[in-house]
Amino acid sequence: MFALARLVVMGFIVLTVIYVCLSFYSRSVRRSKLRKKWYEGKQLVDRDTFVQRGLERYDGSIRRKLILGVYIVPIVVIGVIIYLTNFS
């Protein structure tokens, strides 16, 4: 039982680090795309305001929520492996 608890805690820590890194990377890619879009389009507002509004829309998007798959997919895979190992 102690080994399972250690696996869960260490797995959660590793998945959290991966989630944070992936989240920062995704946000920086989105920021660079917004800056590029601002330079190519009409500059009706200043660049910082345009990027800030775009990032606010990004925070509510489905792409942002898909990053949570970092937690879901490994847990499901490990659960299936444990089930198949013990009950097949």
Secondary structure, DSSP 8 states (H G I E B T S, - for coil): -HHHHHHHHHHHHHHHHHHHHHHHHHHHHHHHHHHHHHHHS--SS-HHHHHHHHHHHHHTSHHHHHTTHHHHHHHHHHHHHHHHHHH-
